[in-house]
Amino acid sequence: MKVFITGGGGMLGHRLARALATRGKLVDESGTLQAITQIKVFDTGFPAERDARLVYVQGDLAAPGALADAMDADTDTVFHLAAVVSAGAEAEFDLGMRINIEGTRTVLELCRRLNAPPRVLFTSSVAAFGGAMPDVLDDATTPTPQSSYGTQKVIGEYLVNDYTRKGFIDGRSMRLPTIVVRPGRPNLAASSFASSVLREPLNGEISKCPVADSTGVWLLSPARAIDAFMHAHDLPAAAWGSYRVVNLPGITATVREMVDALGRIAGRERAALVQDVPDERIRAIVKTWPTKLRTPRANAMGFKADPDIEAVIRAHIADHDIKL
Ligand SMILES: NC(=O)c1ccc[n+]([C@@H]2O[C@H](COP(=O)([O-])OP(=O)(O)OC[C@H]3O[C@@H](n4cnc5c(N)ncnc54)[C@H](O)[C@@H]3O)[C@@H](O)[C@H]2O)c1
């Protein structure tokens, strides 16, 4: 099977590509495990450390012909992860529209023209929800995005649904919780604090937390997210039915619970590296996010959350070989 990953140089995209290369197999449309013969990653840039098992193609989703040149006609599966993420799409409206809507349409149109309808996995977000919401959201909660990014993701979901209904693709959209612990440096995303309060102290550095410690986060670890992508792919079309969107399971942890768990695992000194530095702009954004969801549809489909916040922290320590 040939796999194509847009955003394959990104945090989740590159990790997914490597996980697929290690697994070596995906389920095809007949339900049979098939060997993966090629994994092509497409992005504007890639991590310095390359993986010899992957085919790297540098290109811009929005550049005419770039994606068409990169995607082979006999591609079986497309994971569409490339996106201008939350704060970026809010700060640069036109760029967000171009990549997150027109870019997604370009991906779907190319998929439509492949030799056979491919499986297409689309990474949506809980940013689909926002504003006045119930305390606990569920599968029946109507998306009410309060950001350009969230709006663009919901439009992407609808496109994936309709291209699937028309038989052009076999599409599946996952609304991801905030991914914690994100490796690397703090970024401009409003959710950056959720990883920073754990990651920086684990590296022996100070973390400036912009939100109150009672702030809750709906979260999933990178490893569970990758498991979810592969599981979403391998499920039979019948398991998805006519509505191709799922709210992935997650866990809720407040900043206080994260820092307490950090203290139990890595010691009080590291937990004390988290400093309260209020930022009203971030607080205002974060206040509109959902913090608790019930996900019976995802649970019935076999998707899994992390057991608890301690497991999330321990996974990050093991992944990055952090010495305590
Ligand atoms: N990380 C999270 O907390 C989270 C939560 C919800 C949804 N998501 C979604 O999951 C996906 C992956 O997220 P991530 O955390 O790995 O983000 P990321 O920013 O690390 O990866 C996104 C990748 O898309 C690439 N990209 C952007 N514009 C492009 C273009 N014009 N052409 C080609 N590539 C382009 C970027 O270079 C980047 O490598 C995204 O669609 C994101 O919206 C992530």
The ligand as an ORCA input file, in Angstrom:
! r2SCAN-3c Opt
* xyz 0 1
  N      -1.176     19.339     18.132
  C      -2.404     19.568     18.573
  O      -2.648     19.849     19.762
  C      -3.581     19.457     17.612
  C      -4.874     19.520     18.124
  C      -5.935     19.455     17.238
  C      -5.717     19.278     15.882
  N      -4.441     19.218     15.405
  C      -4.243     19.068     13.952
  O      -3.342     17.987     13.710
  C      -2.553     18.270     12.553
  C      -1.075     18.128     12.878
  O      -0.762     18.985     13.957
  P       0.704     19.171     14.534
  O       0.572     19.415     15.975
  O       1.573     18.078     14.039
  O       1.091     20.552     13.863
  P       2.443     20.991     13.152
  O       2.375     22.470     12.983
  O       3.621     20.412     13.845
  O       2.294     20.292     11.726
  C       1.561     20.845     10.669
  C       2.444     20.772      9.446
  O       1.736     21.324      8.325
  C       2.706     21.905      7.502
  N       2.136     22.863      6.582
  C       1.548     24.049      6.883
  N       1.274     24.714      5.766
  C       1.683     23.933      4.725
  C       1.674     24.095      3.331
  N       1.211     25.213      2.762
  N       2.172     23.112      2.553
  C       2.677     21.975      3.117
  N       2.726     21.780      4.448
  C       2.234     22.750      5.251
  C       3.640     22.617      8.489
  O       4.904     22.928      7.885
  C       3.739     21.600      9.604
  O       4.884     20.784      9.490
  C      -2.962     19.657     12.087
  O      -3.924     19.523     11.075
  C      -3.587     20.273     13.318
  O      -4.533     21.261     12.967
  C      -3.364     19.290     16.237
*
